[in-house]
C-alpha cells in the first residue's frame, strides 16, 4: 500500500467519524422523543420537546392556554 492510498484511507475515515459524531446529538433527541411517545406526531422532535416543556412551565405558573375552560 502506498503512502498516498494510506493517507486517503485515513482522511476518509476521519471525515466519516466527524460526520458520525456530529449526528449523535440529533439521534439522542430523536431517541428521547420516541421514548416519550412524541415520534408519532408530524413535527420535528426538537420543536415538540420545547413545546411540551413550554406548556408544562405555563401550566405550573397558572397560565391558561387558548380554548381551555375554567
mmCIF file as Biopython writes it, N, C-alpha, C and O atoms, coordinates in Angstrom:
data_model
#
loop_
_atom_site.group_PDB
_atom_site.id
_atom_site.type_symbol
_atom_site.label_atom_id
_atom_site.label_alt_id
_atom_site.label_comp_id
_atom_site.label_asym_id
_atom_site.label_entity_id
_atom_site.label_seq_id
_atom_site.pdbx_PDB_ins_code
_atom_site.Cartn_x
_atom_site.Cartn_y
_atom_site.Cartn_z
_atom_site.occupancy
_atom_site.B_iso_or_equiv
_atom_site.auth_seq_id
_atom_site.auth_asym_id
_atom_site.pdbx_PDB_model_num
ATOM 1   N N  . UNK A ? 1  ? 0.865   -1.171 0.000  1.0 0.0 1  A 1 
ATOM 2   C CA . UNK A ? 1  ? 0.000   0.000  0.000  1.0 0.0 1  A 1 
ATOM 3   C C  . UNK A ? 1  ? 0.906   1.228  0.000  1.0 0.0 1  A 1 
ATOM 4   O O  . UNK A ? 1  ? 1.844   1.331  0.791  1.0 0.0 1  A 1 
ATOM 5   N N  . UNK A ? 2  ? 0.605   2.146  -0.900 1.0 0.0 2  A 1 
ATOM 6   C CA . UNK A ? 2  ? 1.426   3.346  -0.979 1.0 0.0 2  A 1 
ATOM 7   C C  . UNK A ? 2  ? 1.007   4.357  0.080  1.0 0.0 2  A 1 
ATOM 8   O O  . UNK A ? 2  ? -0.072  4.253  0.665  1.0 0.0 2  A 1 
ATOM 9   N N  . UNK A ? 3  ? 1.855   5.317  0.313  1.0 0.0 3  A 1 
ATOM 10  C CA . UNK A ? 3  ? 1.577   6.362  1.301  1.0 0.0 3  A 1 
ATOM 11  C C  . UNK A ? 3  ? 0.348   7.171  0.875  1.0 0.0 3  A 1 
ATOM 12  O O  . UNK A ? 3  ? -0.461  7.571  1.712  1.0 0.0 3  A 1 
ATOM 13  N N  . UNK A ? 4  ? 0.219   7.403  -0.409 1.0 0.0 4  A 1 
ATOM 14  C CA . UNK A ? 4  ? -0.922  8.179  -0.924 1.0 0.0 4  A 1 
ATOM 15  C C  . UNK A ? 4  ? -2.249  7.475  -0.608 1.0 0.0 4  A 1 
ATOM 16  O O  . UNK A ? 4  ? -3.208  8.113  -0.175 1.0 0.0 4  A 1 
ATOM 17  N N  . UNK A ? 5  ? -2.293  6.186  -0.822 1.0 0.0 5  A 1 
ATOM 18  C CA . UNK A ? 5  ? -3.519  5.420  -0.560 1.0 0.0 5  A 1 
ATOM 19  C C  . UNK A ? 5  ? -3.816  5.350  0.945  1.0 0.0 5  A 1 
ATOM 20  O O  . UNK A ? 5  ? -4.974  5.412  1.358  1.0 0.0 5  A 1 
ATOM 21  N N  . UNK A ? 6  ? -2.772  5.223  1.748  1.0 0.0 6  A 1 
ATOM 22  C CA . UNK A ? 6  ? -2.950  5.198  3.197  1.0 0.0 6  A 1 
ATOM 23  C C  . UNK A ? 6  ? -3.498  6.533  3.694  1.0 0.0 6  A 1 
ATOM 24  O O  . UNK A ? 6  ? -4.410  6.551  4.521  1.0 0.0 6  A 1 
ATOM 25  N N  . UNK A ? 7  ? -2.957  7.648  3.207  1.0 0.0 7  A 1 
ATOM 26  C CA . UNK A ? 7  ? -3.446  8.972  3.598  1.0 0.0 7  A 1 
ATOM 27  C C  . UNK A ? 7  ? -4.900  9.178  3.166  1.0 0.0 7  A 1 
ATOM 28  O O  . UNK A ? 7  ? -5.687  9.784  3.894  1.0 0.0 7  A 1 
ATOM 29  N N  . UNK A ? 8  ? -5.248  8.681  2.001  1.0 0.0 8  A 1 
ATOM 30  C CA . UNK A ? 8  ? -6.623  8.783  1.518  1.0 0.0 8  A 1 
ATOM 31  C C  . UNK A ? 8  ? -7.562  7.993  2.433  1.0 0.0 8  A 1 
ATOM 32  O O  . UNK A ? 8  ? -8.642  8.475  2.772  1.0 0.0 8  A 1 
ATOM 33  N N  . UNK A ? 9  ? -7.165  6.807  2.828  1.0 0.0 9  A 1 
ATOM 34  C CA . UNK A ? 9  ? -7.999  5.997  3.717  1.0 0.0 9  A 1 
ATOM 35  C C  . UNK A ? 9  ? -8.166  6.651  5.080  1.0 0.0 9  A 1 
ATOM 36  O O  . UNK A ? 9  ? -9.265  6.659  5.634  1.0 0.0 9  A 1 
ATOM 37  N N  . UNK A ? 10 ? -7.088  7.199  5.625  1.0 0.0 10 A 1 
ATOM 38  C CA . UNK A ? 10 ? -7.163  7.869  6.919  1.0 0.0 10 A 1 
ATOM 39  C C  . UNK A ? 10 ? -8.029  9.119  6.820  1.0 0.0 10 A 1 
ATOM 40  O O  . UNK A ? 10 ? -8.821  9.389  7.723  1.0 0.0 10 A 1 
ATOM 41  N N  . UNK A ? 11 ? -7.894  9.878  5.752  1.0 0.0 11 A 1 
ATOM 42  C CA . UNK A ? 11 ? -8.702  11.090 5.571  1.0 0.0 11 A 1 
ATOM 43  C C  . UNK A ? 11 ? -10.188 10.764 5.475  1.0 0.0 11 A 1 
ATOM 44  O O  . UNK A ? 11 ? -11.009 11.448 6.086  1.0 0.0 11 A 1 
ATOM 45  N N  . UNK A ? 12 ? -10.538 9.751  4.731  1.0 0.0 12 A 1 
ATOM 46  C CA . UNK A ? 12 ? -11.938 9.350  4.596  1.0 0.0 12 A 1 
ATOM 47  C C  . UNK A ? 12 ? -12.464 8.856  5.941  1.0 0.0 12 A 1 
ATOM 48  O O  . UNK A ? 12 ? -13.601 9.157  6.304  1.0 0.0 12 A 1 
ATOM 49  N N  . UNK A ? 13 ? -11.661 8.111  6.677  1.0 0.0 13 A 1 
ATOM 50  C CA . UNK A ? 13 ? -12.070 7.631  7.993  1.0 0.0 13 A 1 
ATOM 51  C C  . UNK A ? 13 ? -12.317 8.773  8.966  1.0 0.0 13 A 1 
ATOM 52  O O  . UNK A ? 13 ? -13.294 8.743  9.714  1.0 0.0 13 A 1 
ATOM 53  N N  . UNK A ? 14 ? -11.455 9.773  8.968  1.0 0.0 14 A 1 
ATOM 54  C CA . UNK A ? 14 ? -11.643 10.934 9.839  1.0 0.0 14 A 1 
ATOM 55  C C  . UNK A ? 14 ? -12.898 11.705 9.440  1.0 0.0 14 A 1 
ATOM 56  O O  . UNK A ? 14 ? -13.641 12.160 10.309 1.0 0.0 14 A 1 
ATOM 57  N N  . UNK A ? 15 ? -13.141 11.856 8.153  1.0 0.0 15 A 1 
ATOM 58  C CA . UNK A ? 15 ? -14.330 12.564 7.678  1.0 0.0 15 A 1 
ATOM 59  C C  . UNK A ? 15 ? -15.607 11.821 8.089  1.0 0.0 15 A 1 
ATOM 60  O O  . UNK A ? 15 ? -16.556 12.443 8.567  1.0 0.0 15 A 1 
ATOM 61  N N  . UNK A ? 16 ? -15.637 10.516 7.909  1.0 0.0 16 A 1 
ATOM 62  C CA . UNK A ? 16 ? -16.810 9.725  8.303  1.0 0.0 16 A 1 
ATOM 63  C C  . UNK A ? 16 ? -17.004 9.786  9.816  1.0 0.0 16 A 1 
ATOM 64  O O  . UNK A ? 16 ? -18.138 9.897  10.283 1.0 0.0 16 A 1 
ATOM 65  N N  . UNK A ? 17 ? -15.932 9.718  10.583 1.0 0.0 17 A 1 
ATOM 66  C CA . UNK A ? 17 ? -16.017 9.819  12.031 1.0 0.0 17 A 1 
ATOM 67  C C  . UNK A ? 17 ? -16.545 11.167 12.491 1.0 0.0 17 A 1 
ATOM 68  O O  . UNK A ? 17 ? -17.357 11.228 13.414 1.0 0.0 17 A 1 
ATOM 69  N N  . UNK A ? 18 ? -16.099 12.245 11.865 1.0 0.0 18 A 1 
ATOM 70  C CA . UNK A ? 18 ? -16.570 13.587 12.229 1.0 0.0 18 A 1 
ATOM 71  C C  . UNK A ? 18 ? -18.058 13.747 11.934 1.0 0.0 18 A 1 
ATOM 72  O O  . UNK A ? 18 ? -18.782 14.351 12.726 1.0 0.0 18 A 1 
ATOM 73  N N  . UNK A ? 19 ? -18.514 13.223 10.822 1.0 0.0 19 A 1 
ATOM 74  C CA . UNK A ? 19 ? -19.941 13.299 10.490 1.0 0.0 19 A 1 
ATOM 75  C C  . UNK A ? 19 ? -20.759 12.481 11.485 1.0 0.0 19 A 1 
ATOM 76  O O  . UNK A ? 19 ? -21.826 12.919 11.917 1.0 0.0 19 A 1 
ATOM 77  N N  . UNK A ? 20 ? -20.271 11.302 11.852 1.0 0.0 20 A 1 
ATOM 78  C CA . UNK A ? 20 ? -20.997 10.451 12.799 1.0 0.0 20 A 1 
ATOM 79  C C  . UNK A ? 20 ? -21.084 11.118 14.164 1.0 0.0 20 A 1 
ATOM 80  O O  . UNK A ? 20 ? -22.143 11.091 14.791 1.0 0.0 20 A 1 
ATOM 81  N N  . UNK A ? 21 ? -19.998 11.712 14.638 1.0 0.0 21 A 1 
ATOM 82  C CA . UNK A ? 21 ? -20.014 12.401 15.929 1.0 0.0 21 A 1 
ATOM 83  C C  . UNK A ? 21 ? -20.921 13.623 15.871 1.0 0.0 21 A 1 
ATOM 84  O O  . UNK A ? 21 ? -21.577 13.944 16.861 1.0 0.0 21 A 1 
ATOM 85  N N  . UNK A ? 22 ? -20.971 14.304 14.746 1.0 0.0 22 A 1 
ATOM 86  C CA . UNK A ? 22 ? -21.846 15.463 14.584 1.0 0.0 22 A 1 
ATOM 87  C C  . UNK A ? 22 ? -23.318 15.102 14.613 1.0 0.0 22 A 1 
ATOM 88  O O  . UNK A ? 22 ? -24.141 15.925 15.012 1.0 0.0 22 A 1 
ATOM 89  N N  . UNK A ? 23 ? -23.670 13.898 14.204 1.0 0.0 23 A 1 
ATOM 90  C CA . UNK A ? 23 ? -25.067 13.470 14.174 1.0 0.0 23 A 1 
ATOM 91  C C  . UNK A ? 23 ? -25.559 12.894 15.505 1.0 0.0 23 A 1 
ATOM 92  O O  . UNK A ? 23 ? -26.764 12.706 15.673 1.0 0.0 23 A 1 
ATOM 93  N N  . UNK A ? 24 ? -24.675 12.613 16.439 1.0 0.0 24 A 1 
ATOM 94  C CA . UNK A ? 24 ? -25.076 12.000 17.699 1.0 0.0 24 A 1 
ATOM 95  C C  . UNK A ? 24 ? -26.102 12.806 18.490 1.0 0.0 24 A 1 
ATOM 96  O O  . UNK A ? 24 ? -27.055 12.206 18.987 1.0 0.0 24 A 1 
ATOM 97  N N  . UNK A ? 25 ? -25.972 14.134 18.643 1.0 0.0 25 A 1 
ATOM 98  C CA . UNK A ? 25 ? -26.999 14.867 19.401 1.0 0.0 25 A 1 
ATOM 99  C C  . UNK A ? 25 ? -28.392 14.751 18.780 1.0 0.0 25 A 1 
ATOM 100 O O  . UNK A ? 25 ? -29.380 14.637 19.505 1.0 0.0 25 A 1 
ATOM 101 N N  . UNK A ? 26 ? -28.481 14.777 17.458 1.0 0.0 26 A 1 
ATOM 102 C CA . UNK A ? 26 ? -29.773 14.667 16.799 1.0 0.0 26 A 1 
ATOM 103 C C  . UNK A ? 26 ? -30.375 13.278 17.016 1.0 0.0 26 A 1 
ATOM 104 O O  . UNK A ? 26 ? -31.583 13.145 17.207 1.0 0.0 26 A 1 
ATOM 105 N N  . UNK A ? 27 ? -29.542 12.263 16.985 1.0 0.0 27 A 1 
ATOM 106 C CA . UNK A ? 27 ? -30.033 10.913 17.229 1.0 0.0 27 A 1 
ATOM 107 C C  . UNK A ? 27 ? -30.485 10.742 18.675 1.0 0.0 27 A 1 
ATOM 108 O O  . UNK A ? 27 ? -31.449 10.025 18.946 1.0 0.0 27 A 1 
ATOM 109 N N  . UNK A ? 28 ? -29.794 11.395 19.599 1.0 0.0 28 A 1 
ATOM 110 C CA . UNK A ? 28 ? -30.191 11.316 21.013 1.0 0.0 28 A 1 
ATOM 111 C C  . UNK A ? 28 ? -31.552 11.974 21.218 1.0 0.0 28 A 1 
ATOM 112 O O  . UNK A ? 28 ? -32.394 11.426 21.930 1.0 0.0 28 A 1 
ATOM 113 N N  . UNK A ? 29 ? -31.785 13.133 20.612 1.0 0.0 29 A 1 
ATOM 114 C CA . UNK A ? 29 ? -33.077 13.820 20.745 1.0 0.0 29 A 1 
ATOM 115 C C  . UNK A ? 29 ? -34.180 12.987 20.098 1.0 0.0 29 A 1 
ATOM 116 O O  . UNK A ? 29 ? -35.271 12.865 20.656 1.0 0.0 29 A 1 
ATOM 117 N N  . UNK A ? 30 ? -33.911 12.423 18.947 1.0 0.0 30 A 1 
ATOM 118 C CA . UNK A ? 30 ? -34.908 11.584 18.277 1.0 0.0 30 A 1 
ATOM 119 C C  . UNK A ? 30 ? -35.249 10.363 19.119 1.0 0.0 30 A 1 
ATOM 120 O O  . UNK A ? 30 ? -36.417 9.991  19.226 1.0 0.0 30 A 1 
ATOM 121 N N  . UNK A ? 31 ? -34.246 9.743  19.711 1.0 0.0 31 A 1 
ATOM 122 C CA . UNK A ? 31 ? -34.485 8.580  20.570 1.0 0.0 31 A 1 
ATOM 123 C C  . UNK A ? 31 ? -35.303 8.970  21.795 1.0 0.0 31 A 1 
ATOM 124 O O  . UNK A ? 31 ? -36.216 8.244  22.187 1.0 0.0 31 A 1 
ATOM 125 N N  . UNK A ? 32 ? -34.983 10.107 22.400 1.0 0.0 32 A 1 
ATOM 126 C CA . UNK A ? 32 ? -35.721 10.581 23.571 1.0 0.0 32 A 1 
ATOM 127 C C  . UNK A ? 32 ? -37.179 10.877 23.206 1.0 0.0 32 A 1 
ATOM 128 O O  . UNK A ? 32 ? -38.087 10.561 23.974 1.0 0.0 32 A 1 
ATOM 129 N N  . UNK A ? 33 ? -37.401 11.479 22.042 1.0 0.0 33 A 1 
ATOM 130 C CA . UNK A ? 33 ? -38.760 11.780 21.593 1.0 0.0 33 A 1 
ATOM 131 C C  . UNK A ? 33 ? -39.550 10.491 21.353 1.0 0.0 33 A 1 
ATOM 132 O O  . UNK A ? 33 ? -40.742 10.417 21.651 1.0 0.0 33 A 1 
ATOM 133 N N  . UNK A ? 34 ? -38.881 9.499  20.822 1.0 0.0 34 A 1 
ATOM 134 C CA . UNK A ? 34 ? -39.562 8.226  20.576 1.0 0.0 34 A 1 
ATOM 135 C C  . UNK A ? 34 ? -39.931 7.546  21.891 1.0 0.0 34 A 1 
ATOM 136 O O  . UNK A ? 34 ? -41.016 6.977  22.009 1.0 0.0 34 A 1 
ATOM 137 N N  . UNK A ? 35 ? -39.049 7.599  22.870 1.0 0.0 35 A 1 
ATOM 138 C CA . UNK A ? 35 ? -39.344 7.008  24.174 1.0 0.0 35 A 1 
ATOM 139 C C  . UNK A ? 35 ? -40.454 7.763  24.894 1.0 0.0 35 A 1 
ATOM 140 O O  . UNK A ? 35 ? -41.205 7.172  25.671 1.0 0.0 35 A 1 
ATOM 141 N N  . UNK A ? 36 ? -40.563 9.072  24.640 1.0 0.0 36 A 1 
ATOM 142 C CA . UNK A ? 36 ? -41.601 9.888  25.273 1.0 0.0 36 A 1 
ATOM 143 C C  . UNK A ? 36 ? -42.940 9.783  24.550 1.0 0.0 36 A 1 
ATOM 144 O O  . UNK A ? 36 ? -43.942 10.312 25.029 1.0 0.0 36 A 1 
ATOM 145 N N  . UNK A ? 37 ? -42.968 9.114  23.418 1.0 0.0 37 A 1 
ATOM 146 C CA . UNK A ? 37 ? -44.201 8.971  22.652 1.0 0.0 37 A 1 
ATOM 147 C C  . UNK A ? 37 ? -44.489 10.154 21.752 1.0 0.0 37 A 1 
ATOM 148 O O  . UNK A ? 37 ? -45.626 10.337 21.316 1.0 0.0 37 A 1 
ATOM 149 N N  . UNK A ? 38 ? -43.484 10.957 21.469 1.0 0.0 38 A 1 
ATOM 150 C CA . UNK A ? 38 ? -43.698 12.134 20.632 1.0 0.0 38 A 1 
ATOM 151 C C  . UNK A ? 38 ? -43.347 11.884 19.165 1.0 0.0 38 A 1 
ATOM 152 O O  . UNK A ? 38 ? -43.606 12.743 18.323 1.0 0.0 38 A 1 
ATOM 153 N N  . UNK A ? 39 ? -42.772 10.743 18.847 1.0 0.0 39 A 1 
ATOM 154 C CA . UNK A ? 39 ? -42.306 10.488 17.484 1.0 0.0 39 A 1 
ATOM 155 C C  . UNK A ? 39 ? -43.458 10.269 16.509 1.0 0.0 39 A 1 
ATOM 156 O O  . UNK A ? 39 ? -43.260 10.375 15.298 1.0 0.0 39 A 1 
ATOM 157 N N  . UNK A ? 40 ? -44.662 9.963  17.010 1.0 0.0 40 A 1 
ATOM 158 C CA . UNK A ? 40 ? -45.783 9.712  16.121 1.0 0.0 40 A 1 
ATOM 159 C C  . UNK A ? 40 ? -46.363 11.000 15.547 1.0 0.0 40 A 1 
ATOM 160 O O  . UNK A ? 40 ? -47.117 10.959 14.575 1.0 0.0 40 A 1 
ATOM 161 N N  . UNK A ? 41 ? -46.023 12.128 16.132 1.0 0.0 41 A 1 
ATOM 162 C CA . UNK A ? 41 ? -46.570 13.402 15.661 1.0 0.0 41 A 1 
ATOM 163 C C  . UNK A ? 41 ? -45.809 13.875 14.423 1.0 0.0 41 A 1 
ATOM 164 O O  . UNK A ? 41 ? -44.688 13.433 14.171 1.0 0.0 41 A 1 
ATOM 165 N N  . UNK A ? 42 ? -46.420 14.768 13.660 1.0 0.0 42 A 1 
ATOM 166 C CA . UNK A ? 42 ? -45.856 15.184 12.376 1.0 0.0 42 A 1 
ATOM 167 C C  . UNK A ? 42 ? -45.025 16.457 12.477 1.0 0.0 42 A 1 
ATOM 168 O O  . UNK A ? 42 ? -45.168 17.345 11.636 1.0 0.0 42 A 1 
ATOM 169 N N  . UNK A ? 43 ? -44.189 16.565 13.451 1.0 0.0 43 A 1 
ATOM 170 C CA . UNK A ? 43 ? -43.347 17.733 13.586 1.0 0.0 43 A 1 
ATOM 171 C C  . UNK A ? 43 ? -41.958 17.284 13.995 1.0 0.0 43 A 1 
ATOM 172 O O  . UNK A ? 43 ? -41.733 16.106 14.272 1.0 0.0 43 A 1 
ATOM 173 N N  . UNK A ? 44 ? -41.027 18.224 14.031 1.0 0.0 44 A 1 
ATOM 174 C CA . UNK A ? 44 ? -39.671 17.841 14.406 1.0 0.0 44 A 1 
ATOM 175 C C  . UNK A ? 44 ? -39.613 17.551 15.901 1.0 0.0 44 A 1 
ATOM 176 O O  . UNK A ? 44 ? -40.318 18.201 16.673 1.0 0.0 44 A 1 
ATOM 177 N N  . UNK A ? 45 ? -38.797 16.599 16.328 1.0 0.0 45 A 1 
ATOM 178 C CA . UNK A ? 45 ? -38.723 16.248 17.741 1.0 0.0 45 A 1 
ATOM 179 C C  . UNK A ? 45 ? -38.276 17.409 18.619 1.0 0.0 45 A 1 
ATOM 180 O O  . UNK A ? 45 ? -38.760 17.559 19.741 1.0 0.0 45 A 1 
ATOM 181 N N  . UNK A ? 46 ? -37.371 18.218 18.125 1.0 0.0 46 A 1 
ATOM 182 C CA . UNK A ? 46 ? -36.877 19.331 18.936 1.0 0.0 46 A 1 
ATOM 183 C C  . UNK A ? 46 ? -38.005 20.315 19.204 1.0 0.0 46 A 1 
ATOM 184 O O  . UNK A ? 46 ? -38.163 20.776 20.334 1.0 0.0 46 A 1 
ATOM 185 N N  . UNK A ? 47 ? -38.793 20.645 18.186 1.0 0.0 47 A 1 
ATOM 186 C CA . UNK A ? 47 ? -39.910 21.561 18.358 1.0 0.0 47 A 1 
ATOM 187 C C  . UNK A ? 47 ? -40.922 21.000 19.353 1.0 0.0 47 A 1 
ATOM 188 O O  . UNK A ? 47 ? -41.435 21.729 20.202 1.0 0.0 47 A 1 
ATOM 189 N N  . UNK A ? 48 ? -41.206 19.715 19.248 1.0 0.0 48 A 1 
ATOM 190 C CA . UNK A ? 48 ? -42.185 19.101 20.143 1.0 0.0 48 A 1 
ATOM 191 C C  . UNK A ? 48 ? -41.708 19.094 21.588 1.0 0.0 48 A 1 
ATOM 192 O O  . UNK A ? 48 ? -42.499 19.332 22.501 1.0 0.0 48 A 1 
ATOM 193 N N  . UNK A ? 49 ? -40.426 18.824 21.806 1.0 0.0 49 A 1 
ATOM 194 C CA . UNK A ? 49 ? -39.917 18.805 23.167 1.0 0.0 49 A 1 
ATOM 195 C C  . UNK A ? 49 ? -39.954 20.192 23.795 1.0 0.0 49 A 1 
ATOM 196 O O  . UNK A ? 49 ? -40.340 20.339 24.954 1.0 0.0 49 A 1 
ATOM 197 N N  . UNK A ? 50 ? -39.551 21.217 23.029 1.0 0.0 50 A 1 
ATOM 198 C CA . UNK A ? 50 ? -39.602 22.576 23.561 1.0 0.0 50 A 1 
ATOM 199 C C  . UNK A ? 50 ? -41.043 23.003 23.814 1.0 0.0 50 A 1 
ATOM 200 O O  . UNK A ? 50 ? -41.326 23.666 24.812 1.0 0.0 50 A 1 
ATOM 201 N N  . UNK A ? 51 ? -41.951 22.633 22.925 1.0 0.0 51 A 1 
ATOM 202 C CA . UNK A ? 51 ? -43.356 22.975 23.086 1.0 0.0 51 A 1 
ATOM 203 C C  . UNK A ? 51 ? -43.933 22.300 24.335 1.0 0.0 51 A 1 
ATOM 204 O O  . UNK A ? 51 ? -44.695 22.917 25.079 1.0 0.0 51 A 1 
ATOM 205 N N  . UNK A ? 52 ? -43.572 21.042 24.561 1.0 0.0 52 A 1 
ATOM 206 C CA . UNK A ? 52 ? -44.059 20.322 25.736 1.0 0.0 52 A 1 
ATOM 207 C C  . UNK A ? 52 ? -43.537 20.973 27.020 1.0 0.0 52 A 1 
ATOM 208 O O  . UNK A ? 52 ? -44.295 21.159 27.972 1.0 0.0 52 A 1 
ATOM 209 N N  . UNK A ? 53 ? -42.262 21.314 27.050 1.0 0.0 53 A 1 
ATOM 210 C CA . UNK A ? 53 ? -41.684 21.968 28.221 1.0 0.0 53 A 1 
ATOM 211 C C  . UNK A ? 53 ? -42.294 23.347 28.446 1.0 0.0 53 A 1 
ATOM 212 O O  . UNK A ? 53 ? -42.520 23.750 29.587 1.0 0.0 53 A 1 
ATOM 213 N N  . UNK A ? 54 ? -42.561 24.073 27.355 1.0 0.0 54 A 1 
ATOM 214 C CA . UNK A ? 54 ? -43.156 25.404 27.455 1.0 0.0 54 A 1 
ATOM 215 C C  . UNK A ? 54 ? -44.563 25.317 28.056 1.0 0.0 54 A 1 
ATOM 216 O O  . UNK A ? 54 ? -44.918 26.110 28.928 1.0 0.0 54 A 1 
ATOM 217 N N  . UNK A ? 55 ? -45.353 24.365 27.594 1.0 0.0 55 A 1 
ATOM 218 C CA . UNK A ? 55 ? -46.717 24.206 28.118 1.0 0.0 55 A 1 
ATOM 219 C C  . UNK A ? 55 ? -46.702 23.775 29.581 1.0 0.0 55 A 1 
ATOM 220 O O  . UNK A ? 55 ? -47.516 24.247 30.375 1.0 0.0 55 A 1 
ATOM 221 N N  . UNK A ? 56 ? -45.777 22.877 29.941 1.0 0.0 56 A 1 
ATOM 222 C CA . UNK A ? 56 ? -45.681 22.421 31.320 1.0 0.0 56 A 1 
ATOM 223 C C  . UNK A ? 56 ? -45.309 23.599 32.230 1.0 0.0 56 A 1 
ATOM 224 O O  . UNK A ? 56 ? -45.842 23.720 33.333 1.0 0.0 56 A 1 
ATOM 225 N N  . UNK A ? 57 ? -44.410 24.456 31.780 1.0 0.0 57 A 1 
ATOM 226 C CA . UNK A ? 57 ? -43.994 25.617 32.552 1.0 0.0 57 A 1 
ATOM 227 C C  . UNK A ? 57 ? -45.146 26.609 32.699 1.0 0.0 57 A 1 
ATOM 228 O O  . UNK A ? 57 ? -45.340 27.168 33.778 1.0 0.0 57 A 1 
ATOM 229 N N  . UNK A ? 58 ? -45.903 26.833 31.642 1.0 0.0 58 A 1 
ATOM 230 C CA . UNK A ? 58 ? -47.042 27.757 31.709 1.0 0.0 58 A 1 
ATOM 231 C C  . UNK A ? 58 ? -48.123 27.206 32.635 1.0 0.0 58 A 1 
ATOM 232 O O  . UNK A ? 58 ? -48.743 27.967 33.378 1.0 0.0 58 A 1 
ATOM 233 N N  . UNK A ? 59 ? -48.356 25.905 32.603 1.0 0.0 59 A 1 
ATOM 234 C CA . UNK A ? 59 ? -49.369 25.300 33.473 1.0 0.0 59 A 1 
ATOM 235 C C  . UNK A ? 59 ? -48.939 25.400 34.940 1.0 0.0 59 A 1 
ATOM 236 O O  . UNK A ? 59 ? -49.774 25.614 35.820 1.0 0.0 59 A 1 
ATOM 237 N N  . UNK A ? 60 ? -47.658 25.247 35.198 1.0 0.0 60 A 1 
ATOM 238 C CA . UNK A ? 60 ? -47.164 25.349 36.572 1.0 0.0 60 A 1 
ATOM 239 C C  . UNK A ? 60 ? -47.308 26.763 37.111 1.0 0.0 60 A 1 
ATOM 240 O O  . UNK A ? 60 ? -47.464 26.960 38.316 1.0 0.0 60 A 1 
ATOM 241 N N  . UNK A ? 61 ? -47.255 27.749 36.217 1.0 0.0 61 A 1 
ATOM 242 C CA . UNK A ? 61 ? -47.390 29.146 36.629 1.0 0.0 61 A 1 
ATOM 243 C C  . UNK A ? 61 ? -48.839 29.618 36.631 1.0 0.0 61 A 1 
ATOM 244 O O  . UNK A ? 61 ? -49.103 30.779 36.945 1.0 0.0 61 A 1 
ATOM 245 N N  . UNK A ? 62 ? -49.778 28.749 36.288 1.0 0.0 62 A 1 
ATOM 246 C CA . UNK A ? 62 ? -51.189 29.094 36.322 1.0 0.0 62 A 1 
ATOM 247 C C  . UNK A ? 62 ? -51.690 29.835 35.098 1.0 0.0 62 A 1 
ATOM 248 O O  . UNK A ? 62 ? -52.766 30.431 35.149 1.0 0.0 62 A 1 
ATOM 249 N N  . UNK A ? 63 ? -50.945 29.822 33.996 1.0 0.0 63 A 1 
ATOM 250 C CA . UNK A ? 63 ? -51.372 30.486 32.769 1.0 0.0 63 A 1 
ATOM 251 C C  . UNK A ? 63 ? -52.194 29.503 31.955 1.0 0.0 63 A 1 
ATOM 252 O O  . UNK A ? 63 ? -51.764 28.372 31.729 1.0 0.0 63 A 1 
ATOM 253 N N  . UNK A ? 64 ? -53.377 29.925 31.509 1.0 0.0 64 A 1 
ATOM 254 C CA . UNK A ? 64 ? -54.261 29.039 30.742 1.0 0.0 64 A 1 
ATOM 255 C C  . UNK A ? 64 ? -53.962 29.159 29.251 1.0 0.0 64 A 1 
ATOM 256 O O  . UNK A ? 64 ? -53.627 30.231 28.747 1.0 0.0 64 A 1 
ATOM 257 N N  . UNK A ? 65 ? -54.092 28.040 28.570 1.0 0.0 65 A 1 
ATOM 258 C CA . UNK A ? 65 ? -53.942 28.016 27.117 1.0 0.0 65 A 1 
ATOM 259 C C  . UNK A ? 65 ? -55.231 28.491 26.464 1.0 0.0 65 A 1 
ATOM 260 O O  . UNK A ? 65 ? -56.289 28.494 27.094 1.0 0.0 65 A 1 
ATOM 261 N N  . UNK A ? 66 ? -55.142 28.893 25.199 1.0 0.0 66 A 1 
ATOM 262 C CA . UNK A ? 66 ? -56.340 29.299 24.461 1.0 0.0 66 A 1 
ATOM 263 C C  . UNK A ? 66 ? -57.270 28.113 24.336 1.0 0.0 66 A 1 
ATOM 264 O O  . UNK A ? 66 ? -56.831 27.002 24.041 1.0 0.0 66 A 1 
ATOM 265 N N  . UNK A ? 67 ? -58.562 28.345 24.559 1.0 0.0 67 A 1 
ATOM 266 C CA . UNK A ? 67 ? -59.551 27.292 24.400 1.0 0.0 67 A 1 
ATOM 267 C C  . UNK A ? 67 ? -59.782 26.479 25.665 1.0 0.0 67 A 1 
ATOM 268 O O  . UNK A ? 67 ? -60.673 25.629 25.692 1.0 0.0 67 A 1 
ATOM 269 N N  . UNK A ? 68 ? -59.008 26.717 26.704 1.0 0.0 68 A 1 
ATOM 270 C CA . UNK A ? 68 ? -59.216 25.986 27.956 1.0 0.0 68 A 1 
ATOM 271 C C  . UNK A ? 68 ? -60.331 26.644 28.748 1.0 0.0 68 A 1 
ATOM 272 O O  . UNK A ? 68 ? -60.385 27.869 28.856 1.0 0.0 68 A 1 
ATOM 273 N N  . UNK A ? 69 ? -61.213 25.837 29.297 1.0 0.0 69 A 1 
ATOM 274 C CA . UNK A ? 69 ? -62.264 26.377 30.148 1.0 0.0 69 A 1 
ATOM 275 C C  . UNK A ? 69 ? -61.828 26.280 31.603 1.0 0.0 69 A 1 
ATOM 276 O O  . UNK A ? 69 ? -60.906 25.536 31.939 1.0 0.0 69 A 1 
ATOM 277 N N  . UNK A ? 70 ? -62.486 27.023 32.442 1.0 0.0 70 A 1 
ATOM 278 C CA . UNK A ? 70 ? -62.100 27.064 33.859 1.0 0.0 70 A 1 
ATOM 279 C C  . UNK A ? 70 ? -62.561 25.858 34.619 1.0 0.0 70 A 1 
ATOM 280 O O  . UNK A ? 70 ? -62.311 25.752 35.819 1.0 0.0 70 A 1 
#
